[in-house]
Amino acid sequence: MTLLSATTLLILVMDPLGNIPMCLAAMNTVAPSRRRRVLLRELLVALAVLLAFLLAGPALLKGLHISEPALSISGGVVLFMISVKMVFATSDDEEDVFQEEPFIVPLAIPFIAGPSAMATVLLLVSQHPHRRLEWLAALLIAWSVVAVGLTAGSLLNRLLGRRGLRALKRLMGMILTALAINMALEGVARFMQTMAKN
């Protein structure tokens, strides 16, 4: 996987366009003067969580005795489930009611740093630990794109509308579906190679 494909994958799983309606709904209870600061705080918390998975990922997997093929297959399955939800999302999925100012949950986790993003970071660093700096660059670039997208959420919502955002989310879901299947197939291939050697 190249830097570009890793960055693209991370952007897709963090889904900045799909999260705009949720972000706007979560910010409804926040005073307009504080919204940018609250969003920045949540973005930084999400980045810290993903960085922790990037740095501690291999040790975590080793401690849990999880093999690379197993992680690749499970990561592909999780991403596939996320992508199916993106493709077949309904307006009801965006009708969550938020009563309090978001703090870590739900903006930082799971909207930005969700299970699929954590699994993707773990998968990248476990498959090619010697390219950790490259994966760090991919994560920082993807996080920056997500930060810009969510910061401009109100503007994009006005320009594209709910229907336009939903269409883009489904397109991203289709791309993620292909990436998820490819990831799972790579895991199966590595598992078969391991079994053949044994």
KEZA-648113 format. One line per 10 residues: their letters; for each residue z, y, x of N, C-alpha, C. Coordinates in Angstrom, 3 decimals. Each point is the difference from the previous one (the first is absolute). Layout:
BEGIN
a = Z,Y,X,Z,Y,X,Z,Y,X  ...
//
This chain:
BEGIN
mtllsattll = 0.000,-1.193,0.845,0.000,1.193,-0.845,0.000,1.237,0.876  -0.862,0.953,-0.344,-0.109,1.226,0.781,0.998,1.041,-0.502  0.114,1.082,0.769,0.864,1.108,-0.411,-0.449,0.562,-1.344  -1.317,0.144,-0.174,-0.533,0.554,-1.240,0.304,-0.906,-1.191  -0.230,-1.306,0.171,0.248,-0.911,-1.123,1.483,-0.108,-0.318  0.849,0.048,1.034,1.452,-0.030,-0.237,0.453,1.257,-0.735  -0.534,1.149,0.403,0.338,1.260,-0.664,-0.445,-0.015,-1.453  -1.235,-0.468,-0.223,-0.535,-0.086,-1.367,0.855,-0.914,-0.863  0.380,-1.142,0.553,0.825,-0.950,-0.742,1.339,0.623,-0.379  0.620,0.698,0.932,1.294,0.621,-0.282,-0.122,1.101,-1.054
ilvmdplgni = -1.078,0.774,0.068,-0.217,1.038,-1.013,-0.157,-0.635,-1.376  -0.767,-1.100,-0.055,-0.234,-0.665,-1.281,1.290,-0.548,-0.594  0.831,-0.636,0.838,1.217,-0.593,-0.554,1.050,1.058,-0.349  -0.031,1.144,0.695,0.933,1.073,-0.370,-0.516,0.807,-1.184  -1.295,-0.118,-0.293,-0.616,0.492,-1.241,0.378,1.440,-0.373  -0.396,0.986,0.819,0.399,1.382,-0.297,-0.552,0.518,-1.334  -1.256,-0.340,-0.332,-0.580,0.487,-1.251,0.672,-0.639,-1.208  0.247,-1.302,0.093,0.649,-0.686,-1.114,1.431,0.440,-0.211  0.635,0.492,1.063,1.401,0.417,-0.099,0.176,1.446,-0.454  -1.090,0.749,-0.090,0.113,1.409,-0.398,0.635,0.156,-1.384
pmclaamntv = -0.467,-0.726,-1.039,0.650,0.151,-1.312,1.487,-0.340,0.031  0.363,-1.074,0.732,1.405,-0.389,0.105,0.804,1.067,0.732  -0.590,0.545,1.055,0.672,1.040,0.785,0.246,1.238,-0.849  -1.004,0.401,-0.765,0.151,1.177,-0.862,1.069,-0.236,-1.063  0.019,-1.233,-0.547,1.016,-0.315,-1.017,1.400,0.007,0.608  0.122,-0.542,1.212,1.315,-0.047,0.653,0.498,1.384,0.364  -0.919,0.939,0.213,0.373,1.358,0.414,0.266,0.930,-1.175  -0.173,-0.487,-1.211,0.181,0.857,-1.168,1.403,0.581,-0.099  0.992,-0.750,0.456,1.389,0.460,-0.106,0.426,0.858,1.192  -0.885,0.159,0.983,0.317,0.768,1.205,-0.479,1.438,-0.181
apsrrrrvll = 0.827,0.946,0.411,-0.384,1.412,-0.090,-1.269,0.240,0.820  -0.959,0.769,-0.535,-1.260,0.227,0.718,0.188,0.483,1.437  1.036,0.783,0.254,0.222,0.534,1.349,0.431,-1.084,0.991  0.500,-1.143,-0.507,0.494,-1.066,0.872,-0.954,-1.189,0.101  -1.051,-0.013,-0.791,-0.845,-1.190,-0.075,-0.629,-0.368,1.331  -0.479,0.986,0.738,-0.645,-0.305,1.279,0.995,-0.599,0.997  1.231,0.548,0.007,1.026,-0.533,0.920,0.408,-1.419,-0.381  0.144,-0.241,-1.299,0.378,-1.338,-0.466,-1.095,-1.003,0.349  -1.256,0.385,-0.217,-1.115,-0.894,0.313,-0.053,-0.292,1.500  0.215,1.035,0.824,0.001,-0.209,1.449,1.122,-0.958,0.411
rellvalavl = 1.167,0.163,-0.602,1.125,-0.897,0.304,-0.347,-1.442,-0.342  -0.595,-0.206,-1.164,-0.358,-1.359,-0.424,-1.088,-0.591,0.895  -0.943,0.828,0.411,-1.055,-0.463,0.908,0.583,-0.418,1.349  0.950,0.765,0.500,0.621,-0.325,1.288,0.843,-1.276,-0.090  0.678,-0.201,-1.125,0.765,-1.231,-0.193,-0.946,-1.208,-0.008  -1.118,0.141,-0.715,-0.986,-1.092,-0.047,-0.546,-0.299,1.387  -0.288,1.051,0.767,-0.504,-0.196,1.366,1.035,-0.712,0.859  1.264,0.390,-0.127,1.069,-0.633,0.781,0.109,-1.490,-0.327  -0.129,-0.356,-1.270,0.076,-1.410,-0.411,-1.157,-0.790,0.602  -1.204,0.557,-0.078,-1.171,-0.703,0.529,0.053,-0.097,1.526
lafllagpal = 0.512,1.028,0.659,0.168,-0.058,1.454,1.003,-1.081,0.391  1.048,-0.147,-0.801,0.994,-1.043,0.275,-0.641,-1.381,-0.088  -0.862,-0.198,-0.986,-0.698,-1.281,-0.119,-0.969,-0.199,1.157  -0.618,1.088,0.457,-0.931,-0.092,1.126,0.728,-0.388,1.280  1.161,0.589,0.224,0.730,-0.240,1.244,0.780,-1.312,-0.015  0.599,-0.312,-1.147,0.859,-1.192,-0.074,-0.691,-1.195,-0.619  -1.262,0.157,-0.359,-0.723,-1.064,-0.696,-0.004,-1.348,0.697  -0.479,-0.064,1.263,-0.047,-1.307,0.681,1.357,-0.680,0.107  1.048,0.769,0.302,1.345,-0.587,0.098,0.459,-0.518,-1.358  -0.331,0.743,-1.064,0.375,-0.426,-1.346,-0.686,-1.306,-0.370
lkglhisepa = -1.295,-0.078,0.283,-0.748,-1.211,-0.318,0.499,-1.195,0.805  0.312,0.247,1.271,0.512,-1.075,0.843,1.350,-0.486,-0.513  0.843,0.934,-0.413,1.313,-0.380,-0.522,-0.094,-0.780,-1.296  -1.008,0.316,-0.816,-0.181,-0.693,-1.276,-0.880,-1.242,0.127  -0.541,-0.242,1.208,-0.873,-1.152,0.260,-1.241,0.014,-0.901  -0.608,1.187,-0.127,-1.218,0.138,-0.797,-1.190,0.020,0.949  -0.944,-0.899,-0.220,-1.173,-0.087,0.876,-1.034,1.058,-0.373  -0.903,0.284,0.931,-1.054,0.980,-0.258,-0.919,-0.428,-1.142  -0.452,-1.290,-0.039,-0.832,-0.398,-1.141,0.701,0.184,-1.345  1.290,-0.329,-0.045,0.752,0.152,-1.256,0.072,1.467,-0.409
lsisggvvlf = 0.239,0.882,0.976,0.074,1.424,-0.299,-1.355,0.533,-0.446  -1.065,-0.462,0.653,-1.341,0.452,-0.346,-0.371,-0.425,-1.417  0.298,-1.268,-0.337,-0.331,-0.499,-1.339,0.838,0.709,-1.053  1.318,0.113,0.243,0.871,0.659,-0.985,-0.349,1.483,-0.120  -0.321,0.638,1.134,-0.409,1.405,-0.040,-1.267,0.184,-0.804  -0.957,-0.919,0.174,-1.238,0.064,-0.774,0.248,-0.167,-1.486  0.921,-0.927,-0.349,0.331,-0.235,-1.413,0.643,1.242,-0.612  0.957,0.595,0.738,0.680,1.204,-0.500,-1.004,1.142,-0.181  -0.855,0.194,1.003,-0.992,1.066,-0.091,-0.976,-0.246,-1.147  -0.339,-1.276,-0.221,-0.901,-0.337,-1.100,0.640,0.350,-1.339
misvkmvfat = 1.281,-0.318,-0.149,0.703,0.322,-1.248,0.067,1.505,-0.220  0.251,0.745,1.103,0.027,1.463,-0.107,-1.373,0.529,-0.398  -1.047,-0.558,0.619,-1.356,0.485,-0.265,-0.427,-0.282,-1.438  0.394,-1.176,-0.526,-0.328,-0.329,-1.392,0.681,0.985,-0.945  1.249,0.338,0.311,0.716,0.977,-0.827,-0.681,1.372,0.066  -0.524,0.356,1.188,-0.705,1.276,0.142,-1.282,0.016,-0.819  -0.748,-1.108,0.045,-1.291,-0.064,-0.701,0.189,0.020,-1.509  1.033,-0.725,-0.478,0.190,-0.133,-1.439,1.163,0.837,-0.519  0.328,1.080,0.711,1.096,0.873,-0.428,-0.335,0.656,-1.334  1.031,0.188,-0.809,-0.156,0.698,-1.277,0.810,1.282,0.036
sddeedvfqe = -0.215,0.837,-0.969,0.741,1.265,-0.062,1.485,-0.248,-0.215  0.355,-1.171,-0.568,1.413,-0.308,-0.220,0.758,-0.155,1.313  -0.716,-0.399,1.067,0.644,-0.186,1.300,0.487,1.313,0.587  -0.509,1.105,-0.509,0.338,1.299,0.556,0.990,0.767,-0.868  0.566,-0.663,-1.009,0.847,0.698,-0.955,1.486,-0.135,0.297  0.350,-0.307,1.254,1.405,-0.104,0.352,0.691,1.344,-0.180  1.250,-0.032,-0.449,0.771,1.225,-0.207,1.052,0.108,1.097  0.037,1.137,0.652,0.939,0.217,1.090,0.991,1.066,-0.439  1.268,-0.352,0.049,1.037,0.887,-0.494,0.670,0.789,1.110  -0.067,-0.460,1.241,0.691,0.648,1.107,-0.957,0.302,1.136
epfivplaip = 0.472,0.874,0.889,-0.801,0.298,1.189,-0.159,-1.266,0.837  -1.243,-0.313,0.424,-0.195,-1.216,0.804,0.700,0.103,1.346  0.691,-1.073,0.383,0.626,-0.078,1.308,-0.197,-1.419,0.533  -0.925,-0.131,0.909,-0.424,-1.278,0.594,-0.738,-0.852,-1.035  0.654,-0.308,-1.104,-0.630,-0.730,-1.102,-0.294,0.999,-1.116  -1.180,0.019,-0.605,-1.114,-0.922,0.192,-1.121,0.534,0.898  0.094,1.247,0.468,-1.124,0.574,0.748,-0.192,-0.646,1.368  1.035,0.077,0.851,-0.126,-0.565,1.345,-0.211,-1.507,-0.077  0.844,-0.662,-0.771,-0.085,-1.439,-0.245,0.133,-0.218,-1.502  -0.951,-0.598,-0.689,-1.135,-0.757,0.528,-1.348,0.692,-0.089
fiagpsamat = -0.057,1.277,-0.490,-1.311,0.610,-0.190,-0.784,0.155,1.295  0.640,0.533,1.052,-0.708,0.231,1.268,0.160,-1.210,0.920  1.231,-0.326,0.335,0.274,-1.166,0.856,0.366,-1.182,-0.875  -1.001,-0.541,-0.659,0.240,-1.129,-0.883,-0.071,-1.331,0.734  0.232,-1.108,-0.718,-0.050,-1.322,0.631,-1.320,-0.287,0.691  -1.110,0.444,-0.602,-1.305,-0.269,0.610,-0.173,0.761,1.304  0.485,1.241,0.065,-0.088,0.773,1.246,0.876,-0.626,1.080  1.201,-0.425,-0.368,0.888,-0.650,0.965,-0.616,-1.295,0.518  -0.565,-0.800,-0.918,-0.621,-1.265,0.396,-1.199,0.241,0.908  -0.765,1.048,-0.285,-1.172,0.311,0.825,0.403,0.387,1.407
vlllvsqhph = 1.019,0.848,0.115,0.489,0.405,1.325,0.515,-1.215,0.770  0.766,-0.855,-0.673,0.507,-1.218,0.625,-1.136,-0.889,0.479  -1.025,-0.128,-0.827,-1.133,-0.856,0.339,-0.743,0.527,1.222  -0.243,1.293,0.037,-0.720,0.600,1.123,0.735,-0.230,1.313  1.283,0.304,0.005,0.757,-0.066,1.252,0.285,-1.439,0.412  0.063,-0.918,-0.958,0.268,-1.394,0.359,-1.238,-0.689,0.551  -1.173,0.366,-0.515,-1.234,-0.614,0.474,-0.398,0.507,1.381  0.205,1.285,0.236,-0.402,0.595,1.284,1.112,0.927,0.502  1.116,-0.565,0.461,1.128,0.836,0.441,-0.333,0.885,1.198  -0.981,-0.402,0.815,-0.376,0.804,1.164,-0.752,1.271,-0.395
rrlewlaall = -0.404,0.094,-1.273,-0.703,1.197,-0.485,0.918,0.863,-0.849  1.282,-0.064,0.278,0.990,0.720,-0.808,-0.277,1.498,-0.069  -0.417,0.606,1.125,-0.302,1.433,0.005,-1.185,0.320,-0.905  -0.956,-0.915,-0.053,-1.154,0.192,-0.885,0.430,-0.059,-1.462  0.878,-0.938,-0.308,0.487,-0.103,-1.380,0.879,1.197,-0.354  0.729,0.514,0.971,0.794,1.209,-0.222,-0.912,1.169,-0.345  -1.114,0.119,0.746,-0.966,1.066,-0.283,-0.586,-0.167,-1.400  -0.338,-1.239,-0.368,-0.550,-0.263,-1.333,0.993,0.380,-1.088  1.263,-0.344,0.220,1.044,0.326,-0.978,0.171,1.510,-0.134  0.024,0.715,1.109,0.193,1.453,-0.039,-1.185,0.694,-0.668
iawsvvavgl = -1.218,-0.483,0.285,-1.188,0.599,-0.633,0.026,-0.259,-1.504  0.277,-1.256,-0.376,0.040,-0.346,-1.424,1.087,0.783,-0.718  1.172,0.109,0.625,1.105,0.751,-0.601,-0.389,1.466,-0.183  -0.708,0.571,0.966,-0.438,1.398,-0.098,-0.961,0.192,-1.170  -0.913,-0.963,-0.172,-0.938,0.078,-1.134,0.755,-0.073,-1.322  0.954,-0.905,-0.074,0.816,-0.135,-1.216,0.795,1.286,-0.245  0.572,0.571,1.064,0.779,1.233,-0.133,-0.859,1.135,-0.535  -1.210,0.138,0.531,-0.909,1.054,-0.469,-0.382,-0.247,-1.460  -0.306,-1.266,-0.322,-0.394,-0.331,-1.371,1.089,0.292,-1.016  1.230,-0.386,0.319,1.099,0.230,-0.942,0.397,1.473,-0.065
tagsllnrll = -0.095,0.704,1.136,0.314,1.433,-0.002,-0.991,0.764,-0.867  -1.270,-0.445,0.033,-1.033,0.651,-0.818,-0.134,-0.672,-1.364  1.019,-0.754,-0.401,-0.069,-0.775,-1.235,-0.302,0.822,-1.240  0.667,1.131,-0.140,-0.217,0.836,-1.189,-1.435,0.499,-0.058  -0.516,0.425,1.157,-1.385,0.496,0.059,-0.986,-1.121,-0.324  0.197,-1.168,0.606,-0.908,-1.128,-0.251,0.076,-0.455,-1.452  1.192,0.066,-0.563,0.154,-0.384,-1.403,-0.765,0.943,-0.917  0.013,1.289,0.354,-0.755,0.973,-0.799,-1.503,-0.176,0.185  -0.431,-0.278,1.234,-1.435,-0.125,0.285,-0.598,-1.280,-0.571  0.697,-1.119,0.201,-0.554,-1.297,-0.389,0.470,-0.466,-1.369
grrglralkr = 1.191,0.455,-0.393,0.572,-0.457,-1.261,0.517,-1.421,0.116  0.729,-0.446,-1.009,0.561,-1.352,0.020,-1.106,-1.053,0.074  -1.091,0.254,-0.745,-1.081,-0.986,-0.034,-0.673,-0.116,1.362  -0.225,1.108,0.672,-0.617,-0.025,1.320,0.878,-0.691,1.034  1.303,0.298,-0.031,0.937,-0.650,0.920,0.052,-1.503,-0.258  -0.038,-0.374,-1.287,0.050,-1.422,-0.334,-1.253,-0.718,0.491  -1.161,0.673,-0.100,-1.248,-0.603,0.477,0.031,-0.205,1.511  0.515,0.999,0.732,0.101,-0.133,1.451,0.996,-1.091,0.390  1.073,-0.102,-0.765,0.990,-1.039,0.271,-0.619,-1.380,-0.177  -0.832,-0.180,-1.020,-0.647,-1.293,-0.217,-0.996,-0.305,1.113
lmgmiltala = -0.695,1.028,0.473,-0.916,-0.207,1.124,0.770,-0.448,1.242  1.115,0.661,0.284,0.838,-0.399,1.133,0.530,-1.416,-0.200  0.301,-0.358,-1.237,0.460,-1.350,-0.294,-1.053,-1.050,0.291  -1.264,0.321,-0.296,-1.089,-0.936,0.289,-0.131,-0.227,1.504  0.088,1.083,0.777,-0.093,-0.128,1.454,1.188,-0.811,0.527  1.175,0.282,-0.532,1.199,-0.717,0.437,-0.072,-1.479,-0.356  -0.635,-0.334,-1.118,-0.163,-1.394,-0.383,-0.761,-0.774,1.074  -1.107,0.585,0.469,-0.796,-0.653,1.044,0.809,-0.158,1.288  0.752,1.037,0.372,0.819,-0.073,1.205,1.102,-1.055,-0.138  0.589,-0.093,-1.189,1.071,-0.969,-0.237,-0.517,-1.428,0.112
inmalegvar = -1.149,-0.272,-0.599,-0.574,-1.342,0.064,-0.357,-0.358,1.439  -0.568,0.965,0.724,-0.342,-0.241,1.400,1.258,-0.311,0.819  1.090,0.730,-0.254,1.254,-0.227,0.717,0.543,-1.407,-0.282  -0.031,-0.408,-1.256,0.480,-1.331,-0.360,-0.857,-1.090,0.625  -1.311,0.197,-0.001,-0.907,-0.986,0.595,0.219,-0.122,1.504  0.267,1.116,0.658,0.300,-0.044,1.434,1.284,-0.802,0.253  0.982,0.177,-0.861,1.237,-0.763,0.127,-0.226,-1.490,-0.187  -0.828,-0.368,-0.990,-0.319,-1.412,-0.237,-0.740,-0.577,1.199  -0.948,0.774,0.555,-0.763,-0.475,1.158,0.916,-0.241,1.196  0.950,0.918,0.228,0.931,-0.182,1.130,0.920,-1.198,-0.237
fmqtmakn = 0.391,-0.202,-1.264,0.843,-1.153,-0.321,-0.755,-1.306,0.260  -1.280,-0.047,-0.394,-0.807,-1.189,0.209,-0.190,-0.274,1.493  -0.194,1.069,0.774,-0.137,-0.161,1.453,1.281,-0.561,0.611  1.138,0.498,-0.468,1.299,-0.495,0.503,0.194,-1.472,-0.348  -0.365,-0.373,-1.228,0.137,-1.398,-0.415,-0.939,-0.910,0.788  -1.204,0.493,0.307,-0.964,-0.797,0.754,0.483,-0.258,1.414  0.670,1.008,0.607,0.519,-0.154,1.364,1.149,-1.009,0.030  0.777,-0.041,-1.076,1.124,-0.912,-0.061,-0.456,-1.407,-0.384
//
